[in-house]
Amino acid sequence: MANIPKEVLVQKALSNLTPDDRLIFEQSFQRKAKSTGVTYLLWFFFGLHYAYLGQWGMQFIYWFTAGGLFLWALIDLFRIPSLVDGSNRDLAVQTLHDLRLISGNGRN
């Protein structure tokens, strides 16, 4: 697959879907989509925001460095919305692949 931005890939795939396929995608994606609010709560109370977003490697590094001696934790306070957006873009692409609504070059 070429270096097509994920946003473009998802938009193109969604524009080619039938209404039934779009409904299936939306239902499946909504079950998996991550919430910015939940991410903030996990960051504040437990420092588990990377785990929630499925980035376990980053989570272990975060724990091991005590949130980069709290500097990393402070920076993440402002990065959480973009981290969630990136995670949800990845989930949208994965959901389309799982439902076989797109392949490497577009719709099957």
N, CA, C and O atoms as a MOPAC input file, in Angstrom:
PM7 MOZYME 1SCF
protein

 N      0.85300 1    -1.15600 1     0.00000 1
 C      0.00000 1     0.00000 1     0.00000 1
 C      0.90400 1     1.22500 1     0.00000 1
 O      1.88400 1     1.27300 1     0.74300 1
 N      0.58600 1     2.19700 1    -0.81500 1
 C      1.33900 1     3.43500 1    -0.87600 1
 C      1.15800 1     4.20300 1     0.42900 1
 O      0.34500 1     3.82800 1     1.27500 1
 N      1.91200 1     5.26200 1     0.58000 1
 C      1.82700 1     6.07800 1     1.79200 1
 C      0.62500 1     7.01100 1     1.74400 1
 O      0.77500 1     8.23200 1     1.78600 1
 N     -0.53600 1     6.44300 1     1.65800 1
 C     -1.78000 1     7.20800 1     1.63900 1
 C     -2.14500 1     7.53400 1     3.08700 1
 O     -2.20300 1     6.62900 1     3.92000 1
 N     -2.39400 1     8.81800 1     3.40600 1
 C     -2.80200 1     9.14300 1     4.77900 1
 C     -4.05600 1     8.36500 1     5.17100 1
 O     -4.95400 1     8.15500 1     4.35500 1
 N     -4.09800 1     7.94800 1     6.41400 1
 C     -5.21700 1     7.12600 1     6.88300 1
 C     -6.55100 1     7.83900 1     6.74600 1
 O     -7.57100 1     7.20800 1     6.46800 1
 N     -6.55000 1     9.16600 1     6.94300 1
 C     -7.80400 1     9.91300 1     6.82100 1
 C     -8.36500 1     9.79300 1     5.40600 1
 O     -9.56900 1     9.62300 1     5.21600 1
 N     -7.46600 1     9.88500 1     4.40600 1
 C     -7.88300 1     9.80600 1     3.00700 1
 C     -8.37400 1     8.39700 1     2.68900 1
 O     -9.38600 1     8.22400 1     2.00900 1
 N     -7.65600 1     7.39800 1     3.18300 1
 C     -8.04100 1     6.00900 1     2.94200 1
 C     -9.43200 1     5.72000 1     3.51000 1
 O    -10.26600 1     5.09700 1     2.85200 1
 N     -9.66800 1     6.17900 1     4.72800 1
 C    -10.96600 1     5.95100 1     5.37400 1
 C    -12.07000 1     6.70200 1     4.64200 1
 O    -13.13100 1     6.13500 1     4.37700 1
 N    -11.83500 1     7.97100 1     4.31200 1
 C    -12.84900 1     8.76400 1     3.61000 1
 C    -13.19800 1     8.15400 1     2.26100 1
 O    -14.37000 1     8.09000 1     1.88800 1
 N    -12.18900 1     7.70600 1     1.53100 1
 C    -12.43000 1     7.09300 1     0.22300 1
 C    -13.24000 1     5.81100 1     0.37900 1
 O    -14.19600 1     5.57300 1    -0.35900 1
 N    -12.84400 1     4.98700 1     1.35200 1
 C    -13.56500 1     3.72700 1     1.56800 1
 C    -15.00900 1     3.98900 1     1.98600 1
 O    -15.92400 1     3.31800 1     1.50900 1
 N    -15.21700 1     4.96000 1     2.87300 1
 C    -16.57200 1     5.25300 1     3.33400 1
 C    -17.44700 1     5.80600 1     2.22000 1
 O    -18.64700 1     5.53800 1     2.17800 1
 N    -16.85000 1     6.57700 1     1.31800 1
 C    -17.64700 1     7.14900 1     0.22400 1
 C    -18.11300 1     6.07500 1    -0.75900 1
 O    -19.08700 1     6.27400 1    -1.48500 1
 N    -17.41900 1     4.94100 1    -0.78000 1
 C    -17.77300 1     3.85600 1    -1.70200 1
 C    -18.69400 1     2.80500 1    -1.08400 1
 O    -19.08700 1     1.85200 1    -1.75700 1
 N    -19.03600 1     2.97500 1     0.18300 1
 C    -19.85000 1     1.96300 1     0.85600 1
 C    -21.33000 1     2.10700 1     0.53000 1
 O    -21.83500 1     3.20600 1     0.29800 1
 N    -21.99500 1     0.98600 1     0.52000 1
 C    -23.44600 1     1.00000 1     0.42700 1
 C    -23.98600 1     1.44900 1     1.78800 1
 O    -23.26200 1     1.39000 1     2.78200 1
 N    -25.22200 1     1.88800 1     1.84900 1
 C    -25.78200 1     2.28200 1     3.15600 1
 C    -25.71800 1     1.16400 1     4.19700 1
 O    -25.47300 1     1.42600 1     5.37400 1
 N    -25.93800 1    -0.07500 1     3.77000 1
 C    -25.86600 1    -1.19600 1     4.71400 1
 C    -24.44400 1    -1.39200 1     5.23300 1
 O    -24.23900 1    -1.59500 1     6.42900 1
 N    -23.46000 1    -1.33100 1     4.32800 1
 C    -22.06500 1    -1.48100 1     4.73700 1
 C    -21.64500 1    -0.33800 1     5.65900 1
 O    -20.91300 1    -0.54800 1     6.62500 1
 N    -22.10900 1     0.86200 1     5.35700 1
 C    -21.76600 1     2.01900 1     6.19400 1
 C    -22.33500 1     1.83500 1     7.60400 1
 O    -21.66500 1     2.14900 1     8.58800 1
 N    -23.55500 1     1.33200 1     7.70400 1
 C    -24.17300 1     1.09000 1     9.00600 1
 C    -23.38400 1     0.04200 1     9.78400 1
 O    -23.14300 1     0.20100 1    10.98100 1
 N    -22.98700 1    -1.02000 1     9.10700 1
 C    -22.19000 1    -2.07100 1     9.75200 1
 C    -20.87200 1    -1.48700 1    10.25400 1
 O    -20.45300 1    -1.76000 1    11.37900 1
 N    -20.22100 1    -0.68100 1     9.41100 1
 C    -18.96300 1    -0.05200 1     9.81300 1
 C    -19.16700 1     0.83800 1    11.02900 1
 O    -18.42100 1     0.74400 1    12.00300 1
 N    -20.17300 1     1.69900 1    10.97500 1
 C    -20.39900 1     2.65400 1    12.06600 1
 C    -20.67500 1     1.94900 1    13.38500 1
 O    -20.17300 1     2.36400 1    14.43000 1
 N    -21.46800 1     0.88600 1    13.34400 1
 C    -21.77500 1     0.14800 1    14.56500 1
 C    -20.52500 1    -0.52600 1    15.12200 1
 O    -20.27700 1    -0.49200 1    16.32800 1
 N    -19.74400 1    -1.13600 1    14.24100 1
 C    -18.52900 1    -1.81600 1    14.67200 1
 C    -17.49600 1    -0.82100 1    15.19500 1
 O    -16.85400 1    -1.06700 1    16.21600 1
 N    -17.33600 1     0.29800 1    14.49600 1
 C    -16.36700 1     1.30700 1    14.90900 1
 C    -16.75300 1     1.93300 1    16.25000 1
 O    -15.89000 1     2.14200 1    17.10300 1
 N    -18.03400 1     2.23500 1    16.44500 1
 C    -18.46900 1     2.86700 1    17.68900 1
 C    -18.22800 1     1.97400 1    18.90000 1
 O    -17.98900 1     2.47700 1    19.99700 1
 N    -18.28800 1     0.66600 1    18.71900 1
 C    -18.00700 1    -0.25600 1    19.82200 1
 C    -16.54200 1    -0.17700 1    20.23400 1
 O    -16.21400 1    -0.37600 1    21.40300 1
 N    -15.65600 1     0.11300 1    19.27300 1
 C    -14.22100 1     0.09700 1    19.53100 1
 C    -13.62000 1     1.47700 1    19.77200 1
 O    -12.52600 1     1.57600 1    20.32800 1
 N    -14.30200 1     2.53700 1    19.37000 1
 C    -13.73800 1     3.89100 1    19.41400 1
 C    -13.36400 1     4.29200 1    20.84000 1
 O    -14.04000 1     3.93200 1    21.80400 1
 N    -12.28500 1     5.03600 1    20.94400 1
 C    -11.77800 1     5.49800 1    22.23200 1
 C    -12.31400 1     6.89100 1    22.53400 1
 O    -12.54500 1     7.69200 1    21.62800 1
 N    -12.50400 1     7.16500 1    23.80500 1
 C    -13.06500 1     8.42900 1    24.27400 1
 C    -11.97300 1     9.30800 1    24.87200 1
 O    -11.13700 1     8.83600 1    25.64200 1
 N    -11.98800 1    10.58800 1    24.51100 1
 C    -11.03100 1    11.53200 1    25.08500 1
 C    -11.26500 1    11.67700 1    26.58500 1
 O    -10.30900 1    11.74600 1    27.35900 1
 N    -12.51600 1    11.72400 1    26.99500 1
 C    -12.83500 1    11.85800 1    28.41900 1
 C    -12.32400 1    10.69000 1    29.24700 1
 O    -11.73000 1    10.89100 1    30.30600 1
 N    -12.54900 1     9.47800 1    28.77500 1
 C    -12.06000 1     8.29000 1    29.48500 1
 C    -10.53600 1     8.30600 1    29.52100 1
 O     -9.93200 1     7.94000 1    30.52900 1
 N     -9.91700 1     8.72700 1    28.42700 1
 C     -8.45600 1     8.78400 1    28.38000 1
 C     -7.92300 1     9.75900 1    29.42300 1
 O     -6.95400 1     9.45700 1    30.12000 1
 N     -8.55700 1    10.93500 1    29.53300 1
 C     -8.13600 1    11.89500 1    30.56400 1
 C     -8.30300 1    11.32200 1    31.97500 1
 O     -7.42800 1    11.49000 1    32.82500 1
 N     -9.42000 1    10.65000 1    32.21800 1
 C     -9.63400 1    10.06100 1    33.54400 1
 C     -8.56900 1     9.01200 1    33.86700 1
 O     -8.04300 1     8.98200 1    34.98000 1
 N     -8.25500 1     8.16200 1    32.90700 1
 C     -7.23200 1     7.14300 1    33.13600 1
 C     -5.85500 1     7.77200 1    33.31000 1
 O     -5.04700 1     7.28100 1    34.09900 1
 N     -5.57900 1     8.85000 1    32.58400 1
 C     -4.30400 1     9.57000 1    32.75200 1
 C     -4.21800 1    10.14900 1    34.16000 1
 O     -3.19000 1    10.01800 1    34.82400 1
 N     -5.28500 1    10.78200 1    34.61400 1
 C     -5.26500 1    11.47900 1    35.89600 1
 C     -5.19500 1    10.52200 1    37.08300 1
 O     -4.39200 1    10.72300 1    37.99400 1
 N     -6.02200 1     9.49000 1    37.07900 1
 C     -6.12000 1     8.63000 1    38.24500 1
 C     -5.11600 1     7.48800 1    38.27300 1
 O     -4.63400 1     7.12300 1    39.34500 1
 N     -4.79200 1     6.92200 1    37.12800 1
 C     -3.98300 1     5.70500 1    37.12700 1
 C     -2.76600 1     5.75900 1    36.20700 1
 O     -1.90600 1     4.88200 1    36.28100 1
 N     -2.67600 1     6.75600 1    35.35400 1
 C     -1.58300 1     6.78500 1    34.37700 1
 C     -1.69400 1     5.65000 1    33.38100 1
 O     -0.67800 1     5.13000 1    32.91800 1
 N     -2.91100 1     5.26000 1    33.04500 1
 C     -3.15900 1     4.11600 1    32.15400 1
 C     -3.62000 1     4.53100 1    30.75400 1
 O     -4.20400 1     3.71400 1    30.04200 1
 N     -3.38000 1     5.73800 1    30.35600 1
 C     -3.92200 1     6.22100 1    29.09300 1
 C     -3.32600 1     5.51100 1    27.88200 1
 O     -4.04100 1     5.27100 1    26.90900 1
 N     -2.05600 1     5.17200 1    27.91000 1
 C     -1.47400 1     4.45900 1    26.76300 1
 C     -2.03000 1     3.04200 1    26.65000 1
 O     -2.25800 1     2.55000 1    25.54400 1
 N     -2.24800 1     2.39100 1    27.77700 1
 C     -2.83000 1     1.04800 1    27.75800 1
 C     -4.22700 1     1.09100 1    27.16300 1
 O     -4.58100 1     0.24100 1    26.34600 1
 N     -5.02200 1     2.07500 1    27.56400 1
 C     -6.37900 1     2.22500 1    27.03300 1
 C     -6.35700 1     2.41100 1    25.51800 1
 O     -7.24900 1     1.93600 1    24.81500 1
 N     -5.33500 1     3.10500 1    25.02000 1
 C     -5.22800 1     3.34300 1    23.58200 1
 C     -4.53400 1     2.19000 1    22.85300 1
 O     -4.29400 1     2.27200 1    21.64800 1
 N     -4.21600 1     1.13200 1    23.57200 1
 C     -3.62800 1    -0.05700 1    22.95400 1
 C     -2.13800 1     0.03600 1    22.72000 1
 O     -1.59300 1    -0.74800 1    21.94300 1
 N     -1.46200 1     0.97100 1    23.36800 1
 C     -0.02300 1     1.15700 1    23.19100 1
 C      0.71200 1     0.66000 1    24.43900 1
 O      1.22800 1     1.45000 1    25.23000 1
 N      0.74800 1    -0.65700 1    24.59400 1
 C      1.29900 1    -1.24300 1    25.80900 1
 C      2.79300 1    -1.00500 1    25.95900 1
 O      3.28100 1    -0.85100 1    27.07900 1
 N      3.52500 1    -0.97400 1    24.86200 1
 C      4.95700 1    -0.68700 1    24.94500 1
 C      5.19600 1     0.68900 1    25.54600 1
 O      6.02300 1     0.84600 1    26.44500 1
 N      4.47300 1     1.68000 1    25.05000 1
 C      4.58100 1     3.03800 1    25.59600 1
 C      4.12200 1     3.07300 1    27.05200 1
 O      4.68300 1     3.81000 1    27.86300 1
 N      3.11600 1     2.28700 1    27.38100 1
 C      2.61800 1     2.26600 1    28.75900 1
 C      3.69400 1     1.78400 1    29.71900 1
 O      3.89000 1     2.37900 1    30.77800 1
 N      4.39700 1     0.70600 1    29.35900 1
 C      5.44900 1     0.19700 1    30.24000 1
 C      6.59500 1     1.19900 1    30.37800 1
 O      7.13700 1     1.37400 1    31.47000 1
 N      6.96100 1     1.85000 1    29.29000 1
 C      8.00400 1     2.87700 1    29.36100 1
 C      7.53700 1     4.03300 1    30.24300 1
 O      8.30600 1     4.55200 1    31.05100 1
 N      6.29000 1     4.42900 1    30.08600 1
 C      5.71700 1     5.50800 1    30.89300 1
 C      5.79800 1     5.16500 1    32.38200 1
 O      6.20600 1     5.98900 1    33.20100 1
 N      5.40100 1     3.92900 1    32.71800 1
 C      5.47800 1     3.50400 1    34.11400 1
 C      6.92200 1     3.44500 1    34.60100 1
 O      7.23600 1     3.91800 1    35.69300 1
 N      7.79700 1     2.86200 1    33.78200 1
 C      9.18700 1     2.65700 1    34.18200 1
 C      9.89200 1     3.98400 1    34.44900 1
 O     10.74900 1     4.05800 1    35.33000 1
 N      9.54500 1     5.03200 1    33.70400 1
 C     10.18200 1     6.34400 1    33.87500 1
 C      9.36300 1     7.26900 1    34.76900 1
 O      9.66600 1     8.45800 1    34.87200 1
 N      8.33000 1     6.73400 1    35.41700 1
 C      7.43400 1     7.53000 1    36.26100 1
 C      6.90600 1     8.73200 1    35.48000 1
 O      6.94100 1     9.87100 1    35.94700 1
 N      6.42500 1     8.44200 1    34.29500 1
 C      5.87400 1     9.51000 1    33.46000 1
 C      6.93200 1    10.50900 1    33.05000 1
 O      6.68400 1    11.71400 1    32.99800 1
 N      8.15300 1     9.98100 1    32.74900 1
 C      9.24800 1    10.87600 1    32.37100 1
 C      9.54000 1    11.86000 1    33.48500 1
 O      9.74800 1    13.05000 1    33.25100 1
 N      9.55100 1    11.32900 1    34.72300 1
 C      9.71300 1    12.16600 1    35.92100 1
 C      8.68000 1    13.28700 1    35.93100 1
 O      8.96400 1    14.42900 1    36.29300 1
 N      7.48300 1    12.91700 1    35.52200 1
 C      6.28300 1    13.76500 1    35.50400 1
 C      6.27600 1    14.81600 1    34.39400 1
 O      5.24500 1    15.44300 1    34.15500 1
 N      7.40500 1    15.02200 1    33.71500 1
 C      7.41700 1    15.96400 1    32.59300 1
 C      6.61100 1    15.38800 1    31.43300 1
 O      5.81000 1    16.09300 1    30.81900 1
 N      6.82400 1    14.10000 1    31.13000 1
 C      6.08600 1    13.41700 1    30.07800 1
 C      4.59300 1    13.43200 1    30.41100 1
 O      3.75300 1    13.63400 1    29.53400 1
 N      4.27900 1    13.21700 1    31.68300 1
 C      2.86900 1    13.22100 1    32.10500 1
 C      2.23000 1    14.57800 1    31.84100 1
 O      1.08600 1    14.65300 1    31.39300 1
 N      2.96100 1    15.64200 1    32.11600 1
 C      2.44200 1    16.98500 1    31.88000 1
 C      2.24500 1    17.24800 1    30.38600 1
 O      1.23600 1    17.82800 1    29.98300 1
 N      3.19600 1    16.82800 1    29.58000 1
 C      3.08400 1    16.99700 1    28.12700 1
 C      1.88700 1    16.21200 1    27.59300 1
 O      1.15200 1    16.69600 1    26.73200 1
 N      1.69700 1    14.99200 1    28.11400 1
 C      0.56400 1    14.16900 1    27.67100 1
 C     -0.78000 1    14.82600 1    27.97000 1
 O     -1.76300 1    14.57400 1    27.27200 1
 N     -0.82700 1    15.65100 1    28.98500 1
 C     -2.05900 1    16.37700 1    29.29500 1
 C     -2.56400 1    17.13600 1    28.06400 1
 O     -3.77000 1    17.22700 1    27.83400 1
 N     -1.64400 1    17.67200 1    27.28700 1
 C     -2.00700 1    18.42900 1    26.09000 1
 C     -2.05500 1    17.56600 1    24.82800 1
 O     -2.66500 1    17.95800 1    23.83300 1
 N     -1.42200 1    16.40400 1    24.86300 1
 C     -1.37300 1    15.52000 1    23.70300 1
 C     -2.52900 1    14.53900 1    23.62500 1
 O     -2.75500 1    13.95000 1    22.56700 1
 N     -3.25200 1    14.34800 1    24.68500 1
 C     -4.29100 1    13.31100 1    24.72300 1
 C     -5.29700 1    13.42600 1    23.58100 1
 O     -5.60800 1    12.40100 1    22.97400 1
 N     -5.82500 1    14.60000 1    23.24800 1
 C     -6.78000 1    14.64000 1    22.12200 1
 C     -6.18500 1    14.10900 1    20.81100 1
 O     -6.86500 1    13.39200 1    20.07700 1
 N     -4.94000 1    14.45000 1    20.51200 1
 C     -4.34000 1    13.95200 1    19.26900 1
 C     -4.00800 1    12.47200 1    19.36900 1
 O     -4.07300 1    11.76100 1    18.36600 1
 N     -3.65400 1    11.99100 1    20.55900 1
 C     -3.41000 1    10.55200 1    20.73300 1
 C     -4.68700 1     9.75700 1    20.49500 1
 O     -4.66200 1     8.70900 1    19.84800 1
 N     -5.80100 1    10.25600 1    21.01700 1
 C     -7.09100 1     9.57900 1    20.83200 1
 C     -7.49900 1     9.62100 1    19.35900 1
 O     -7.96800 1     8.62000 1    18.81800 1
 N     -7.32200 1    10.77300 1    18.70900 1
 C     -7.65300 1    10.87800 1    17.28000 1
 C     -6.84300 1     9.88300 1    16.45600 1
 O     -7.38500 1     9.21100 1    15.58000 1
 N     -5.55900 1     9.79100 1    16.73300 1
 C     -4.70800 1     8.84200 1    16.00700 1
 C     -5.13000 1     7.40300 1    16.24100 1
 O     -5.16500 1     6.59200 1    15.31600 1
 N     -5.44900 1     7.10000 1    17.48500 1
 C     -5.90400 1     5.75400 1    17.81700 1
 C     -7.21400 1     5.43000 1    17.10100 1
 O     -7.38900 1     4.32400 1    16.59000 1
 N     -8.13200 1     6.39400 1    17.06500 1
 C     -9.41200 1     6.16900 1    16.39600 1
 C     -9.24800 1     6.05800 1    14.88400 1
 O     -9.98300 1     5.30500 1    14.24500 1
 N     -8.30300 1     6.78700 1    14.29900 1
 C     -8.03500 1     6.62100 1    12.86000 1
 C     -7.53800 1     5.20900 1    12.58000 1
 O     -7.97400 1     4.56300 1    11.62700 1
 N     -6.61400 1     4.73400 1    13.42700 1
 C     -6.12100 1     3.36400 1    13.26800 1
 C     -7.25400 1     2.35600 1    13.41800 1
 O     -7.32200 1     1.37800 1    12.67300 1
 N     -8.14500 1     2.59200 1    14.38100 1
 C     -9.28700 1     1.70100 1    14.57400 1
 C    -10.23200 1     1.71700 1    13.37800 1
 O    -10.78100 1     0.67900 1    13.00900 1
 N    -10.42500 1     2.88900 1    12.76900 1
 C    -11.30200 1     2.97600 1    11.59400 1
 C    -10.73000 1     2.15200 1    10.44700 1
 O    -11.45700 1     1.40900 1     9.78900 1
 N     -9.43300 1     2.28300 1    10.21000 1
 C     -8.79700 1     1.50100 1     9.14000 1
 C     -8.88900 1     0.01600 1     9.45600 1
 O     -9.22300 1    -0.78800 1     8.58500 1
 N     -8.59100 1    -0.35100 1    10.70400 1
 C     -8.64000 1    -1.76300 1    11.08200 1
 C    -10.06300 1    -2.31100 1    10.97800 1
 O    -10.25500 1    -3.45000 1    10.55200 1
 N    -11.04900 1    -1.52200 1    11.36000 1
 C    -12.44600 1    -1.95300 1    11.26400 1
 C    -12.83200 1    -2.18900 1     9.81000 1
 O    -13.49200 1    -3.18000 1     9.49800 1
 N    -12.43000 1    -1.29400 1     8.92400 1
 C    -12.71200 1    -1.47700 1     7.49500 1
 C    -12.04800 1    -2.74600 1     6.97300 1
 O    -12.65200 1    -3.49400 1     6.20400 1
 N    -10.80700 1    -2.99100 1     7.39000 1
 C    -10.12100 1    -4.22200 1     6.97100 1
 C    -10.81500 1    -5.45400 1     7.54200 1
 O    -11.02600 1    -6.43900 1     6.83400 1
 N    -11.16900 1    -5.39600 1     8.83000 1
 C    -11.81900 1    -6.54500 1     9.46900 1
 C    -13.14100 1    -6.88800 1     8.79700 1
 O    -13.49300 1    -8.06000 1     8.66200 1
 N    -13.85700 1    -5.87400 1     8.38300 1
 C    -15.14400 1    -6.09500 1     7.71400 1
 C    -14.96900 1    -6.37400 1     6.22300 1
 O    -15.94400 1    -6.57400 1     5.49800 1
 N    -13.72600 1    -6.38300 1     5.78100 1
 C    -13.36500 1    -6.61500 1     4.38600 1
 C    -14.03900 1    -5.60800 1     3.44900 1
 O    -14.43600 1    -5.93300 1     2.33000 1
 N    -14.15200 1    -4.36800 1     3.95200 1
 C    -14.74500 1    -3.31900 1     3.14100 1
 C    -13.68800 1    -2.57600 1     2.33400 1
 O    -14.01200 1    -1.86100 1     1.38600 1
 N    -12.41700 1    -2.74600 1     2.71300 1
 C    -11.32000 1    -2.22300 1     1.91500 1
 C    -10.22700 1    -3.24700 1     1.88700 1
 O    -10.11300 1    -4.07400 1     2.79100 1
 N     -9.42100 1    -3.19600 1     0.85300 1
 C     -8.23100 1    -4.02100 1     0.76600 1
 C     -7.05900 1    -3.05600 1     0.66400 1
 O     -7.21200 1    -1.86500 1     0.93800 1
 N     -5.91100 1    -3.54600 1     0.28100 1
 C     -4.74100 1    -2.69200 1     0.16400 1
 C     -4.90700 1    -1.55900 1    -0.82100 1
 O     -4.31400 1    -0.49700 1    -0.62900 1
 N     -5.69800 1    -1.74300 1    -1.87900 1
 C     -5.85100 1    -0.73100 1    -2.91000 1
 C     -7.22600 1    -0.09400 1    -2.96100 1
 O     -7.52300 1     0.64400 1    -3.90000 1
 N     -8.05600 1    -0.35600 1    -1.99500 1
 C     -9.40200 1     0.20500 1    -2.01400 1
 C    -10.43600 1    -0.86200 1    -1.74600 1
 O    -10.12200 1    -1.88700 1    -1.14000 1
 N    -11.64100 1    -0.65000 1    -2.17700 1
 C    -12.73700 1    -1.57900 1    -1.94100 1
 C    -12.51600 1    -2.87600 1    -2.69700 1
 O    -12.04000 1    -2.87200 1    -3.83200 1
 N    -12.86800 1    -3.99300 1    -2.05500 1
 C    -12.73900 1    -5.32000 1    -2.69400 1
 C    -13.60700 1    -5.42400 1    -3.90100 1
 O    -13.62600 1    -6.46400 1    -4.56000 1

